[in-house]
Amino acid sequence: MAITKRPKACHGSTTSMTRRRFLATTGAAVGTAGMAWLAERKPPAYAQERELTALALSLFAPPGDARFGELMQEFAKQAGCKARFDTIAVVQVPPKLAAEATQQAGHDIVNVWEAYGYLHRENLEPLDDVMEPINSKFKFFAGPKECFQIDGHWKAAPWYWLAFPQNVYERHWRDAKLEFPKTWAELHAAGKVLKKNGHPIGIQISHSTDANAFWQACLWCYGAKVFEADSKTVALNAPKTKEFLDFAVALYNDCMTSEVLSWDDAGNNRFILSGKGSWTINPPSIYLAAARDKLPIAKELNHLPCLGGPAGRHNTTYNHGLGLWKFSKNKELAKEFLKFFYAEGKFDSWVTAAGGFCMSPLEKFADNDVWKKDPKLAMLPGEGPFIHSSGWPGKPTQYVAAFDAQFVLPDMIAKVIAGETPQKAIEWAEATTQRIVRETK
């Protein structure tokens, strides 16, 4: 659904992947070094000490993390408790959540995004009593509601959404005498010239959250989709998917370097900041980092609206939320913190601290000056009307979470790059996704 004016276990089985099996399998990726207490099934010390804990991905805008931590400490002082805010790399969050859900122990408040709210819905505490008053007062946009109103209840508090504009290194385009692209086809034509000039473009084709997001946007622009509107019928084996796949592989071969096949989520950031790259898709963190560190390159970086294709202009996002585990020992304390955080003067101070990286899910705070005072950020709120949640035209269900966790979309592209025929790669992706639907409960 476009963000318009807006912006326990399951039954066991010997043949299917239940949610418990999926979470346990994913959780194994966390490793055991820092999880010994989970293996012993002993609650951490903070559970007895009235310490409110929160876990989130580490923002690519560090001042935003710092401000959230400060707000937790402000609340703790008022509430007479302790507070701890832990951040980890984005790719570490899903397996960490899986481990906590499987072991029924961990943090109180956790960062979920897009389909992960559906995946963990049975372990998330309903937040209707907290969110309905906030929604009535400040009004959440439609996209965050779609992600976090699950089974008739608020299962997470919308926290922020991300705009994914084009990121351009303007000097490389000027030197090549190229116009900025408005469509994927125009990007392909320009990218050939830019690569020949020694300044290729780049999008991750790897096991990274960026790869899932950015290629999904391109998929939609070519009229293809992963699921039908019913959110469970797999729609990959279609002529439009082959059209998308042919384009994606041509874009890689003609305009990129092999580096994109091994990039993590910061790979395209480093690519642009090195001065080599001429274009990528990303939130504004590349520019914000350069401006914060007073790098000369900052003056050459800019943002452009999302691209269009034969099926129109479409872009993706990650709607991020704050969920509360049902097994938390501090549920009432956590709810009080959420009320504290979503207050005027608190929430908007956090949006400001994030520097424009985190877009507001609340209409009240969507007109923050952070996007007005810098012309290079001014276009970001305008991306809202073109954004869909993961799994569009369906909802961001648990099937989408598993699809993304297994990196099916970037792997389909990589298979063709490695020499497999497009049709075989599509059939592999279709079969993998059908298995996901069968086995993920």
Secondary structure, DSSP 8 states (H G I E B T S, - for coil): -------------SSS--HHHHHHHHHGGG-STT-HHHHTT---GGGTTTEEEEEEE--SSHHHHHHHHHHHHHHHHHHTSEEEEEEE-GGGHHHHHHHHHHHT-S-SEEEEETTHHHHTGGGB---HHHHHHHHHHH-B-HHHHHHHEETTEE-SEEEEE----EEEEHHHHHHTT----SBHHHHHHHHHHHHHTT--B----SSSHHHHHHHHHHHHHTT--SB-TTSSSB--SSHHHHHHHHHHHHHHHHH--GGGGT--TTHHHHHHHTT---EEE--THHHHHHHHTT-GGGGGEEEE---EETTEE-EE--EEEEEEBTT-S-HHHHHHHHHHHTSTTTHHHHHHHTTTSSB-SBGGGTT-GGGTS-TTTTTGGGGGGGEE-TTTTS---HHHHHHHHTTHHHHHHHHHHTT--HHHHHHHHHHHHHHHHHH--
